[in-house]
Amino acid sequence: MCCVFPQLLRELKHPNVINLQRVFLSHTDRKVWLLFDYAEHDLWHIIKFHRAAKANKKPVMVPKGMVKSLLYQILDGIHYLHSNWVLHRDLKPANILVMGEGPERGRVKIADMGFARLFNSPLKPLADLDPVVVTFWYRAPELLLGARHYTKAIDIWAIGCIFAELLTSEPIFHCRQEDIKTSNPYHHDQLDRIFNVMGYPLAGKSNLCLTNVTGVVAEGVVQLQKLLLMDPTKRITSEQAMQDPYFQEDPQHSQDVFAGLPIPYPKREFLSDEEQEDKSDKVGSGRGRGLSAGVVGFQEGGGGGGGGASGPSAAKRVRLAAPPVTTAVAPPPSFHPPATAFSQHY
């Protein structure tokens, strides 16, 4: 795992996929440090900004053009991954970064590829390698029902959940967080939540119950229904979604999701080791924060894992502030990490 992940990242080159700039080896503590592009914003913080405004009874919805641009760029990046036989398997707002001021202003970057896998010729069912994938609230029904063989449709479902959250500022399939850290993918309460919102599947139709999804505007309803089809074999692909009439209507999508306007969102937070200890449980929930771009560290030993769940093969993920110069475990002396680091131990 420690070698496969960086090697995969080095081969992925797309404007909407996070770019791996350099790899640093530390032989003394057996760690690998990965240097990524830096992104000042992510969808978790953007949605949080709008949800807080709504809670204060001063609702400021995400602009329609911005929602369309975000969705299109996410689909474009996922289409690139799927075309190259890569499943992301952990799409959620925290893992969708947005570049701040600079040459790539307002560009989406799909990040946190730690659970990405090639699926062109697996030696065994993917479920045997990783029993639980995708963060809880964004997990497709076929995964919750324990499918051993699954396809790129699981990423499309997660994108549908993100799309609905952008439209409403609330997670569409919010559920209680009990028993989510388990090697068993089945969870009754989460499935019940999906059926309460969507209705029970009938003849392969989405059966999306719009009365239970407040805030969804008419312009996005048809696209949302196609992304959230219960039957994974009938769920729209990323390429088909990008060609949907939704993207031909005004306002048009753009490369700068902020459309040249001032960026009202605060920059990403930095977490100290102590703060991360208090929030570590949230990493496995629907609200865990993603990679802010900067440094990723891998330590040899142990199995792989991730995707918002833990089990026998799950990785331990810890986000922390930039390592001080005096720390006992530090990157090579010639390497100066950015302001935010992300450590992942295997």
N, C-alpha and C positions, 0 to 999 in steps of 0.2 A: 504493500500500500504506500509506504513512504516514498518509493521510487516511481510508482505508477502515476500518482497524482501530479507531481511536477512535470513528468514527461508528457502527460496529456495536456496540461496547461500550455506547455511550450509550443504545441502544435496547433492550438486554437488561436486564430487571428480573425477578429471581426470587430467592427466599431461598437457593437452592443454587448460584447463579452469582455469581462475584465482582462486586462493585459498583464501577463507575467513579464516583468522587466529583467530581473536577474535572480539567480539562485546562489546562495552562500552556504558553504559547508563549515560546520564547527566540529572538528574531530575530537576535541577534548571532552565535550559533553554529548557527542553523538547526536547533534541536531542539524536540521536543514532549515535555512531561513529563506523565505520567498519574498521578493520585493514586487509589489503591485502598483498600479496606478492609484493615485489618491483621489477619493471622491468625498465631497463635503456634505452630501445629502443622501438620504435613502427614503424609500416609500414609507417605512415605518414612522419616521419622524414627520414626513409630510402629512400623512393621514392623521397622526397624533395632533398636529397643529390644527387641522380642520375639525377634529373631534372635540378638542378643547374649546374651540370657538363656538361649536354647537352647544356644548354643555353650559357655556356662559350666556346662552340665548342671544348670541351674536353670530349666527351661522354664516360661514364663508365657505361655500362649496368649492371643490376643486373645479377650475374652469373647464368647460366642455372640451375646448381645444387641447388643453393640457392632458386631460384624461385620454383623449384619442391619440395624442402623440406618445404618451407613456405606453399605452397598450400596443400600438403599432411597433414601437421599438423593442418591447419585450418579445412580441411575436417574431420579429425579424431575427433577434438573437437566438431564440429557441429554434427557429427554422434552420438556422445555420448549424446549431448543435445536432438537431435531429437528422439533417442531411449528411452529417458526418458520423452518424450512428452513435451519438452520445446522448444519454438520458441525464438530465440534471438531478432530478429526484429530491430536491429540497427547495422548490420555489416558494417564496413567501415575501411579503413587503420588505422585511429586514434585509433580504438578500438581493434586492433590486436597488442598485446605487444610482445616483444622479450626479453628474459632474457640475461643479459650481463655476465661478468665474474663470475664464481661460479659453484656450482655443477650442475646447470641446464642451463649451457651456451648454447645459441642459441636455446632455446626451446620457441615455440610459446605459448602465453597465451591469450585466448579469454577473453576480459574484458568488462566492462561497461554493466552489466546485468540489468540495471535499467528499461529496457523496455521488458525484457524477460517475457513470459507468458506460463502457462500450457495450452495445447490445446486438452487434451484427452476428456474432457467433459465440454465444456464451457456452462455456463448458458444462454448466449445470444451470438449473432455473435460478433466476436472479433472487427469488425469495429464499433460496437455500443459502445464498451468500450473505444477504442482508434481510432478515425477517421483517423488519419494520423500517419503512422509508417514508419520507415526506413529513414535514411538521404537521401536527395533529389537525388543526382547523382547515388545512389545505390538502388533506389526504383524500384521494378519490374513493368512491364506494367499493370498487373492486378490490382495493388494497385493504379496506376495513373488513371486507368479507373473506380475506385470507387468500387472495389469488396468488398462486405460485408462479404463474407466467403472466407478466404484464407488459405493456407497450408504452410508447411515447404519449399515449392518451392520458397517462397520469400527470404529465407536465401540463397538458392542455386544461385539465380540470383545475389544477392549482392556479393557472392564469385566469380562469373564469372566476375563481374566488377572489383573486386580487382585483380584477376588474370590478366586481360587485362592491368590494371594499372602497375602491376609489370613488364609486358613484354615491355611496351612502355614508362613508367615513366610519363604518362599523363592519366587523367581520361577519360575513353572511351566515357562516355555520359555527358561530360561537357556542362553545360547550364547556361544561365543567371540566376541571383539569385532573380529576382523580384518576389514578391508575394508568397514566399515559406513558410512564416509563416502564415498559414491559416488552418482552420479546414476542408477545402475542399481538398480532396486528388488529384482531377483532376488538371492537369497542361498541357496546350496545348504545350508550348514550349519544355518541357521536353520530352513529347511523340514524338514531331516532331524531336527532336535530336536523339532519339532511332531509329525512322524509317529512318532517313537520314543515319545512320550508318549501320543498320541491313537490311534495305529494309522492305517493307510491308509484313506482314505474309502471307504465301501462303501454304495452305493445311497442316498446323501444322509444317512446316519446319522453321528452324532458319533463313535461307536466309541471313546469315551473309555476308556482302559485305566487303571482305578483302581489296579492294582498298581504302576503307575509314578508315581502321584501320592500320595505318602505324606502322611498328616496330614489328608486331606480327610474331614470327618465326614459321617455318613450324611445329616444334615439338609440339607446343601448340595449333595449330589451331583446331584440331578435338575435343580436350577436351574443348576448349573455346566454340565451337559451341554447345556442349551438355549442358554446364552450362547456356548458354544464349538462350535457346529455348523460343520462344514467348509463346507457349502453356504451362502453368504450369503443366498440367496433363502429358505432355510428357517430361518435364525437368528432367534431370538425378538426382538421389538421391545422397546423400553424400556417402553411401555405394557403389553404382555403380561407382561413380567417383573414389573412392580409388582403385577399381579393374581395372581401365582403363589401357590399354597397355602403355599409356604415362608414368606411374610410373614404368614400367618394363624396360624401355629403359635407356641407359646411358646418362648422369650421374645419378646415383642412389640417391634417397632422403636419408637424414640422420637425426638423432635426433638433431644434432648441425647444424643449418642452415648455420652457418659460416664455417662449414667443418674444424674446427680447425685452420683456418687462422686468422691473426690479424683482429680485428674489426675496420673498417675505419670510422664508423659513430659516430658523436658527440652524447653525452648523451642528454637526454630529457631536455627541457628548463623548468625553474621554472617561474611562472607568479605571479607578485604581484597583489594586489587588483586593483590598478590603471590600470595596463596593461590589466587585465582581462576585465575591464569596456570597454576599447577601442576595445577589440576583441570579446566581448560577442555576437555580431551579427553573427560572423562566426561559432558559435557553431551550429546554425541551418542550415548552408550551407554544401556543400560537403566537406569543408575543416576544420570543427570544430575538435579540438583535443580531444582525448579520455583520459581516466583515465590512469595515469602513474603508478598506483599502489601506495598504501599508505593509506590514510584515506578517507573514504566517510562519510559525515554527513547527517542525515535526521532530518528535523524539522517537528513536527506534525502540521496539519492544511492544508487545501487545497486539491486539487485533484492530481491524478497521471498524468504522461505524459512523453514526451521525443521523441526520435527518430528523432531529427533534425527538428521538427516542433512544433509550439505552437498553442494553441487554448484554448477553455474553460477548458479543462482538462489537459493542458500541465504543466509540472513541470518547475520550474525555476532552471536552472543549472548554477552554478558559480564555476570556478576553481580558486584556490588561493594558495598563498604560505603558508608555515606552520604557524599556528597561533602563534603569540608571546606570551610569558608568561603573559604579562600584558593585553592581550585582554579581553574585557568585556564578550565575548562569547568564552569560551574555553572548551576543553575536561576535563574530571575529572582529578584532580591533580596527580593521580597515573599513568596517561597515557601520554606518550611522543611520539607524532606522528612522522613519518619519515619526510624527507625533503620536500615532496610534499603532498598536501592535495587536496581533491575534495569535495566540498560541494554541496548538492542537497536538495532543500527545497520543502516540500510538504505542 
